[in-house]
Amino acid sequence: MLFKRFLQDESGATAIEYGLIAGLIAVVIIAAVKTTGSRLSTKFQAVSNNLT
């Protein structure tokens, strides 16, 4: 009876799914910020080189 109820309980699975989604969103945000930072650094370096 307890084991059957444990197998039917999906609240833990839902929490895990939300955690995985949050982790995926975090990875996408980190990748976007890193890419944007690299591009900005390249642009600022080009501007700096042109000023000198």
Secondary structure in CASP SS format (residue, H / E / C, confidence):
PFRMAT SS
TARGET T0000
AUTHOR 0000-0000-0000
METHOD secondary structure of the structure
MODEL  1
M C 1.00
L H 1.00
F H 1.00
K H 1.00
R H 1.00
F H 1.00
L H 1.00
Q H 1.00
D C 1.00
E C 1.00
S H 1.00
G H 1.00
A H 1.00
T H 1.00
A H 1.00
I H 1.00
E H 1.00
Y H 1.00
G H 1.00
L H 1.00
I H 1.00
A H 1.00
G H 1.00
L H 1.00
I H 1.00
A H 1.00
V H 1.00
V H 1.00
I H 1.00
I H 1.00
A H 1.00
A H 1.00
V H 1.00
K H 1.00
T H 1.00
T H 1.00
G H 1.00
S H 1.00
R H 1.00
L H 1.00
S H 1.00
T H 1.00
K H 1.00
F H 1.00
Q H 1.00
A H 1.00
V H 1.00
S H 1.00
N H 1.00
N H 1.00
L H 1.00
T C 1.00
END
